Amino acid sequence: MARSLLVLSGGHPYEAGPFAELLASLGDWEVTHLVHPEGGEADAAGAITAADALLFYDMAGYVFAEGKVTTRPPSSAFREAVTARFASGRGAVAMHHALAGWAQWPEWHDWLGGQFHYQPGSHGPDSGYRHDVTYEARIIADHPVTRGLPTSFPVTDELYLCPVDENAITPLVRAEGFAFTQDNFYSAAQAVAGAMFSREGWEHPPGSNCVAWESRTCPAPLIYLQFGDGPATYANPYVRQMLRQALDYTSGGTTP
């Protein structure tokens, strides 16, 4: 009998066809795909409770309009469903822009161990992004998510310059061959204001080059994979293998 996989997306554009091909490559899963805001939050609470595996590929809680961004917290039903799932020891996988989702849900980012910020605030500056970076993904931990992978493999993807609390995570993969410094990234706040690929007047401290990790603060297995901006990454066989193994691990199919 096929295991159930709930996928949550929306809030950030992506190419639906190639993403569906990625999901189809993951093995014998019965997939339910809900999209914010129409179904991703309103219909998700029961599905979050029932699913064997859970994949967050969403960036919910934002409205971008007229060069400005507004945020909101998740509904109490959605928040309670995720919290209860984790409290019961049942985990999840979060990919790519999920690191930015739910800016007004601090516990979500405490669990994840990091957060991409679209605006400066008490946390510090807005975060940085850089598309189509070719780098070497180096495995740095023997873990169910990384087993069977080569020591390193090439990836072309978007990278983030944002806060990552390495005391709250177990690093699994680091990006080598690319410096995580402000001169290599662009300002998210400038992009929101309409100035894509700008770093004018923007300052950001050097950041972590960790691009895959397991949370050490979540009560259930929670894996974050920064991979996933578009079709080139979806099709990368090693990224697919990591995602398959992460879903298996966080749904109880493998042990540490």
C-alpha positions as CSV (number, residue, x, y, z in Angstrom):
1,M,0.0,0.0,0.0
2,A,1.4,3.4,-1.0
3,R,2.3,5.8,1.8
4,S,0.7,9.2,1.8
5,L,2.7,12.4,1.0
6,L,1.2,15.9,1.6
7,V,2.9,18.6,-0.4
8,L,2.2,22.3,0.5
9,S,3.2,24.9,-2.1
10,G,2.2,28.5,-3.1
11,G,3.2,32.0,-2.1
12,H,6.2,31.9,-4.4
13,P,6.2,31.2,-8.2
14,Y,7.6,27.9,-9.6
15,E,7.3,25.8,-12.7
16,A,4.4,23.5,-12.0
17,G,5.2,20.9,-14.7
18,P,8.8,20.2,-13.7
19,F,7.9,20.3,-10.1
20,A,5.2,17.6,-10.7
21,E,7.8,15.5,-12.5
22,L,10.0,15.8,-9.4
23,L,7.2,14.6,-7.1
24,A,6.5,11.7,-9.5
25,S,10.2,10.7,-9.3
26,L,10.1,10.2,-5.5
27,G,8.7,6.7,-5.5
28,D,5.5,5.0,-4.4
29,W,3.7,7.9,-2.7
30,E,0.1,8.7,-2.8
31,V,0.5,12.5,-3.2
32,T,-1.9,15.2,-2.1
33,H,-0.8,18.7,-3.2
34,L,-2.4,21.7,-1.6
35,V,-1.6,25.3,-2.7
36,H,-1.7,28.5,-0.6
37,P,-3.9,30.4,-0.2
38,E,-6.8,28.6,-1.8
39,G,-6.2,25.2,-0.2
40,G,-2.8,25.2,1.4
41,E,-4.0,26.5,4.7
42,A,-7.7,26.2,4.8
43,D,-7.7,22.5,3.9
44,A,-4.4,21.4,5.3
45,A,-5.0,20.8,9.0
46,G,-6.6,17.4,8.7
47,A,-4.3,16.4,5.9
48,I,-1.2,17.4,8.0
49,T,-2.5,15.1,10.7
50,A,-3.2,12.2,8.4
51,A,-0.2,12.2,6.0
52,D,2.7,9.8,6.5
53,A,5.1,12.3,5.0
54,L,5.0,16.1,4.8
55,L,6.8,18.4,2.3
56,F,6.8,22.2,2.7
57,Y,7.5,23.9,-0.6
58,D,5.5,27.0,0.3
59,M,6.2,30.6,1.2
60,A,2.9,31.5,2.9
61,G,1.9,34.5,4.9
62,Y,2.9,37.2,2.4
63,V,1.2,39.7,0.1
64,F,3.4,41.5,-2.4
65,A,1.8,44.6,-4.0
66,E,2.9,48.0,-5.3
67,G,6.4,47.6,-4.1
68,K,5.5,46.6,-0.6
69,V,5.1,43.4,1.4
70,T,2.7,42.7,4.2
71,T,2.7,39.6,6.4
72,R,0.2,37.6,8.5
73,P,0.5,34.6,10.8
74,P,-1.0,31.2,9.9
75,S,-4.5,30.3,11.1
76,S,-4.7,28.7,14.5
77,A,-5.9,25.4,13.0
78,F,-2.9,25.2,10.7
79,R,-0.4,26.2,13.4
80,E,-1.9,23.7,15.8
81,A,-1.9,20.9,13.3
82,V,1.8,21.3,12.5
83,T,2.7,21.8,16.2
84,A,0.7,18.6,17.2
85,R,2.4,16.6,14.4
86,F,5.8,17.6,15.6
87,A,4.9,17.0,19.2
88,S,3.9,13.5,18.4
89,G,7.3,12.8,16.9
90,R,6.2,12.8,13.2
91,G,8.4,15.0,11.1
92,A,8.6,16.9,7.8
93,V,10.9,18.2,5.0
94,A,11.1,21.9,4.1
95,M,12.6,23.0,0.8
96,H,14.0,26.2,-0.6
97,H,11.7,29.2,-0.1
98,A,10.0,27.5,2.9
99,L,12.8,29.2,4.9
100,A,11.0,32.5,4.3
101,G,7.4,31.4,4.9
102,W,5.3,32.5,7.8
103,A,7.4,35.5,8.9
104,Q,5.0,36.0,11.8
105,W,5.3,32.5,13.2
106,P,8.5,32.6,15.3
107,E,8.2,28.9,16.4
108,W,8.4,27.8,12.7
109,H,11.7,29.5,12.3
110,D,13.0,28.3,15.7
111,W,12.3,24.7,14.5
112,L,13.8,25.3,11.1
113,G,17.0,26.9,12.5
114,G,17.0,29.9,10.1
115,Q,14.9,32.5,8.3
116,F,15.0,34.4,5.0
117,H,13.9,38.0,5.6
118,Y,12.2,40.2,3.0
119,Q,12.5,43.3,5.1
120,P,15.0,44.7,7.6
121,G,13.9,44.8,11.2
122,S,14.9,44.0,14.8
123,H,16.5,40.8,13.4
124,G,18.9,42.9,11.3
125,P,19.1,43.5,7.5
126,D,16.9,42.0,4.8
127,S,18.3,38.8,3.3
128,G,20.2,38.2,0.1
129,Y,19.5,36.0,-2.9
130,R,21.4,35.0,-6.0
131,H,20.0,32.9,-8.8
132,D,21.7,30.3,-11.0
133,V,24.8,29.8,-8.9
134,T,26.9,26.8,-9.8
135,Y,28.6,25.3,-6.8
136,E,29.8,22.1,-5.3
137,A,27.6,20.5,-2.7
138,R,29.8,18.7,-0.2
139,I,28.4,16.0,2.1
140,I,29.7,16.6,5.6
141,A,27.7,14.1,7.7
142,D,26.9,10.4,7.6
143,H,23.1,10.6,7.9
144,P,20.1,8.7,6.4
145,V,19.5,11.8,4.2
146,T,23.0,11.7,2.7
147,R,23.8,8.0,2.6
148,G,24.7,6.6,-0.8
149,L,25.5,10.0,-2.3
150,P,29.0,10.9,-3.6
151,T,31.2,13.0,-1.4
152,S,30.3,16.0,-3.5
153,F,28.3,16.8,-6.5
154,P,27.6,19.9,-8.7
155,V,24.4,22.0,-8.3
156,T,23.1,25.0,-10.1
157,D,20.5,26.8,-8.0
158,E,19.5,29.9,-6.1
159,L,21.4,30.5,-2.9
160,Y,20.4,32.6,0.2
161,L,22.4,34.9,2.4
162,C,20.3,34.9,5.6
163,P,20.5,34.0,9.3
164,V,21.1,30.3,10.0
165,D,21.7,29.3,13.6
166,E,24.3,26.5,13.4
167,N,23.9,25.9,17.1
168,A,20.3,24.8,16.4
169,I,21.0,22.4,13.5
170,T,23.1,19.4,12.4
171,P,24.7,20.4,9.1
172,L,24.5,17.8,6.3
173,V,25.7,19.6,3.2
174,R,27.7,22.8,2.6
175,A,28.0,24.8,-0.6
176,E,31.7,25.2,-1.7
177,G,33.2,27.4,-4.4
178,F,31.0,30.4,-3.7
179,A,31.5,33.0,-0.9
180,F,28.4,33.8,1.2
181,T,29.2,37.5,1.4
182,Q,27.1,40.5,0.5
183,D,29.0,41.3,-2.7
184,N,27.8,38.0,-4.1
185,F,24.1,38.5,-3.3
186,Y,21.3,41.0,-4.0
187,S,18.9,42.7,-1.5
188,A,15.5,41.1,-1.0
189,A,14.0,44.4,0.1
190,Q,15.3,46.1,-3.1
191,A,13.7,43.3,-5.1
192,V,10.3,43.9,-3.4
193,A,10.6,47.6,-4.2
194,G,11.1,46.8,-7.9
195,A,14.9,47.0,-8.1
196,M,15.8,43.4,-8.9
197,F,19.5,42.4,-8.7
198,S,20.4,45.5,-6.6
199,R,22.5,45.8,-3.5
200,E,22.6,49.6,-3.4
201,G,22.9,50.8,0.2
202,W,22.5,47.2,1.5
203,E,24.8,45.7,4.0
204,H,24.7,42.1,5.3
205,P,27.2,40.1,7.4
206,P,28.8,37.0,6.0
207,G,26.5,34.0,6.2
208,S,26.5,30.2,6.6
209,N,27.2,28.1,3.6
210,C,25.1,25.2,5.0
211,V,22.5,24.2,2.4
212,A,21.0,21.1,4.0
213,W,20.5,20.3,7.7
214,E,18.5,18.6,10.4
215,S,16.9,20.7,13.1
216,R,18.1,20.1,16.6
217,T,15.3,22.1,18.2
218,C,12.2,20.4,16.6
219,P,10.7,17.5,18.7
220,A,10.4,15.5,15.5
221,P,12.8,14.9,12.5
222,L,12.8,18.1,10.5
223,I,15.0,18.3,7.4
224,Y,15.7,21.6,5.5
225,L,17.0,21.4,1.9
226,Q,17.9,24.7,0.4
227,F,17.9,23.1,-3.1
228,G,14.8,23.7,-5.2
229,D,14.6,27.0,-7.2
230,G,13.7,25.5,-10.5
231,P,13.8,22.7,-13.2
232,A,17.6,22.3,-13.2
233,T,17.6,21.5,-9.5
234,Y,14.4,19.4,-9.7
235,A,16.2,17.2,-12.3
236,N,19.4,16.8,-10.4
237,P,19.6,13.1,-9.6
238,Y,21.4,13.7,-6.3
239,V,18.9,16.3,-5.1
240,R,16.2,13.8,-6.0
241,Q,17.9,11.1,-4.0
242,M,18.3,13.4,-1.0
243,L,14.7,14.4,-1.1
244,R,13.5,10.8,-1.3
245,Q,15.7,9.9,1.6
246,A,14.6,12.9,3.6
247,L,11.0,12.0,3.2
248,D,11.6,8.4,4.1
249,Y,13.6,9.5,7.2
250,T,11.2,12.1,8.5
251,S,8.2,9.7,8.0
252,G,9.9,7.0,10.1
253,G,11.1,4.8,7.2
254,T,14.7,4.9,8.3
255,T,16.5,5.5,11.6
256,P,19.7,7.5,12.4
